[in-house]
Amino acid sequence: MTLEQLEEKVNDLERQVAQLRAENKSLRPMKHMADTFGMFADDPEFDEIVRLGRQFRDQANADDS
């Protein structure tokens, strides 16, 4: 890897870190459990997590029988 390529890669990584830091600052700390209610409403990724969890539990329970 040439020095120019290395410098370009470092610059790219610095941009990515700056972007991640900016995204992280937008998150607010939650003071109460009630702040979490509804935070995943209409989130298709969370719905998929729930579906996969149910599928895993159903399979685990079927294996125990």
C-alpha positions in Angstrom: 0.0 0.0 0.0 1.4 3.4 -1.0 1.6 6.3 1.4 -1.1 8.1 -0.6 -3.4 5.1 -0.3 -2.8 4.9 3.4 -3.5 8.6 3.9 -6.7 8.2 1.9 -7.8 5.2 4.0 -7.0 7.1 7.2 -9.0 10.1 6.0 -11.9 7.9 5.1 -11.8 6.2 8.5 -11.7 9.6 10.2 -14.8 10.7 8.3 -16.6 7.5 9.3 -15.7 8.0 13.0 -16.9 11.6 12.8 -20.2 10.5 11.3 -20.7 7.8 14.0 -20.0 10.2 16.7 -22.5 12.7 15.3 -25.1 9.9 15.1 -24.4 8.9 18.7 -24.8 12.4 20.1 -28.4 12.5 18.8 -29.3 9.7 21.2 -30.8 10.9 24.4 -30.3 9.1 27.7 -33.5 7.6 29.1 -34.3 8.5 32.7 -37.3 6.3 33.2 -38.4 2.9 31.9 -41.6 4.6 30.6 -39.4 6.5 28.1 -38.9 3.1 26.3 -42.5 2.4 25.7 -43.4 2.5 22.0 -39.8 3.1 20.9 -40.0 0.2 18.4 -43.5 0.9 17.1 -43.8 0.3 13.4 -40.2 -0.9 13.2 -40.0 -3.8 10.8 -36.6 -4.9 12.0 -37.9 -5.2 15.6 -40.9 -7.2 14.3 -38.4 -9.6 12.7 -36.5 -9.9 16.0 -39.7 -10.8 17.8 -40.7 -13.3 15.1 -37.3 -15.0 15.2 -37.4 -15.1 19.0 -40.8 -16.7 18.9 -39.6 -19.2 16.3 -36.6 -20.1 18.5 -38.7 -20.5 21.7 -41.2 -22.7 19.8 -38.5 -24.9 18.5 -36.8 -25.1 21.9 -40.0 -26.0 23.5 -40.8 -28.7 20.9 -37.4 -30.2 21.4 -38.0 -30.5 25.2 -41.2 -32.6 24.7 
